[in-house]
């Protein structure tokens, strides 16, 4: 048993770093390897403002250049300290368009001791779109990546990209070429968007908003509406909500913008210009909704390194399998739970959508990763970590389902919950989380989270009774606590619970990764 109680490593994948030299920010992200569900080991940005005057002077400001180079010296030291195996550095609009761009890139290359890819507008659009696909595997619509110097637009359907284009509509550039006049900026935006004929054909499709300015837009909308959840990735606004809020922001005075505390001072100056671009874009494209993406160029580059089989993996299931292997008492047992609950759902005659089954499998995989926490706080810690974890391929109600099912698994079917969790799920989802949590609570007690036990059991419904069938070799595992938990589980579906000793009926072996 001791081997199962040790923390395990899934692999020795070396860290990979992406340095993104943007028109506004210069950022380093170190990921724990090139994989379908990467986790940032380190993330830092400095707002250098390289693109602040490129539109009017044709040059990156000397002060911004020196600040960026100093930042890159720190990043070079950090990548060595973190033993990064591969460093990918990219530069975007400011560096590719400025007169002093080649000189800057040469100096930056010497500092980093690695080539810097100066992305074309189309390449930048494609990396951003791949970042959206990394975060939203079923993305079907169009994406826009708004930086300090440019706006990239591109269509996405079934992981295929088309119509990639770049426009000189970044926040810093608009401030520069409009002289800080929003009315003049609106004329510039309209003239540039008129050059994109396919935009009007995106009506009714989701728009994926990428970039720090639009993430700030989403956070401000969360604050204004009192949204009970703070994770920005996957935050959704209807077309009407986004249009109304964008109009509000792009009409705020500089004094009003200065009073906004939810975003950094350095970001405030561009937010109303970002809102202006979004408003004009929405009026032309009329998307069904705006979805904020926290994944973009950096995650898109990492995604591009993967082979096709890895790209097709479900990022949520991949992340949960890795967490199970790292932190659960047994990763094998976690996978056995997915098959046991498959049988449980079938026995009850419940119908699930593909997404509901996928979320259930994810919840099974991570149901034991908090076993080291103190029992008095285990449920609360599990709930908070899962709700706010850096998962991809999951929306906000899905996060709430994972958090709730884990809470119920550890705490029982108590309803002493934070109101923000229950505010973003409906009664049906909450009941499903309670049912799964109670089922996991029962089977974990039976197996003590050790592998090889629950495949010998089965579950049936007979005569209004939920029957847990144990083979003779496991009869000693029966007891009062198991009977009590089974009875509470059965009560949730209007049945009584009973443990029976009976010959083994094997569970149908369905892979957790094949959730459909």
Residue, then its C-alpha position, 0 to 999 in steps of 0.5 A: x500500500x505504501x507505494x500508493x500513498x506516495x506522490x507520483x510524477x506522470x513524466x519528467x517532461x521538461x519545462x517549456x517557456x514562451x516569451x511574448x514581446x507584444x506592443x504593450x506587454x512583454x511576458x514570460x510564461x513557463x509551462x510544465x511541458x508541451x502537453x494537452x493540458x499545460x500548467x504555468x509554472x511561472x508567469x510574469x509580464x511588464x507593460x513596456x509600451x513598445x507600440x505607443x508611438x509606432x503609428x505616428x513616428x514609425x519607431x518604438x520609443x527609446x525608453x520603452x525599448x530599454x525597459x523591454x531589454x532589461x525585462x528580457x535580461x531578467x527572463x533569460x536568467x529565470x529560464x536558466x534558473x528554471x532549467x527550461x529545455x526549450x525557449x520560444x520567443x515571438x514578437x508582434x506588431x510593434x517589432x515587425x512594423x517599427x523602423x527600429x524593430x530589426x535593431x531591437x530584435x538583434x539586441x533582444x536575440x543576443x540577450x536571450x541567446x535564442x532566435x526571436x520569431x517576428x510573427x506576420x499578422x497572419x501568423x499572429x492570428x493563427x497562433x491566437x486561434x490555436x490558443x482559443x482551440x487549446x482552451x475551447x476544443x469545440x470552438x466554432x465561430x471567430x476570434x479576435x486578438x486585441x493587442x497594443x498595436x494590432x487586432x487579429x481576426x480569424x475564423x475557427x471551425x472544427x479546428x480549422x482556421x481561415x480568413x486570418x487578417x491583421x488590422x492596425x487597431x491596437x489600443x496604444x496605436x489608436x490612442x497614438x494615431x487618433x491623438x487620444x480622441x475617441x470620436x476620431x478613433x471610431x472613424x479609424x476603426x470603422x474604416x479598417x473593419x470595412x476592409x473585412x468582408x467576411x465579418x458580416x457573415x459571422x452573424x449568430x456565431x460566438x466571438x472569442x475575445x483574446x488579449x489583456x484589454x478584452x480580459x480587463x473588459x470582461x472583469x469590469x463587466x463581472x464587477x458591474x453585474x456582481x457576477x459571483x465567480x472570478x475566473x475570467x476564462x470562459x466568461x460569457x456575455x450575450x450580444x446585447x450585454x456586450x454591446x451595451x457595456x462596450x458602449x458604456x465604457x467607450x463613452x467614459x471620460x478619462x477621469x472616470x477611467x482613472x477611478x476604476x480599481x478592478x484593473x491596473x493603472x497601466x491597462x486603464x488607458x486602453x480599455x475604453x479604446x478596446x471597448x470601442x473596437x469591440x462595439x464597432x465589431x459587434x455591430x457588424x458581425x452580430x455574434x451570438x455571444x462574446x466569450x472571453x479567452x485567457x488562452x491566446x498566442x502563447x498557448x497557441x504556440x504550445x498547442x502547435x508543438x503537439x502531434x495530432x493525437x495529443x491535440x485531439x485529447x480532451x484537455x479537461x480529462x487530460x488534466x484530471x488524469x494527470x492530477x489523479x496520477x500525481x495526487x490521488x492515492x491511486x490513479x488506477x482507482x480513479x479510472x475505475x471510478x469512471x467505469x463504476x459510475x457508468x454502470x451506476x448511471x445505467x442501472x438508474x436509467x438516467x440519460x446523460x449528454x456527452x458533456x454531462x458524461x465527460x464532466x462526471x468522468x472528470x469528477x471521478x478522476x479528481x475525487x481523491x486528490x485532496x486526501x492529504x488535507x485535514x478532514x475538517x476542511x477537505x471539502x471546502x478546500x477541494x471545492x475552492x481548488x476545483x472551482x478556480x483551477x487552471x482547467x481548459x475545456x470547461x465552462x463556468x457551470x462545469x467548474x461549479x459541477x466539479x466543485x460541488x460533486x467533490x464537496x458532496x463527496x467529502x462532506x456528505x449531502x450537506x447544503x452549507x455552501x458558498x452562495x456563489x457556487x449555487x448561483x451559477x448552476x441550475x437545480x438539475x445540475x446541483x442534484x446531479x452533483x449531489x448524486x455523484x458526490x454521494x455515489x463517490x462517497x459510498x464507493x470510496x468508503x468501500x474500497x478505501x481508494x485502493x485499486x482492484x476492489x470496485x471492478x469486482x462489484x456491481x450495482x443494480x436496481x430491483x424492486x425499488x431497491x438500489x442493490x450494491x452487489x459484493x462478491x463473497x471475497x469482499x463480504x467482510x467490507x460490508x458494515x454499518x457505515x457502508x449500509x448507511x452511505x448506500x441508503x443516503x445515496x438511494x434516498x436521492x433517487x427515491x429508492x432504498x439501499x441494500x448491500x448483497x453478497x452475490x457472485x461477481x458480475x464484471x463492470x463493462x470496461x469503458x475508458x475514461x478518456x473515451x467519454x462521449 
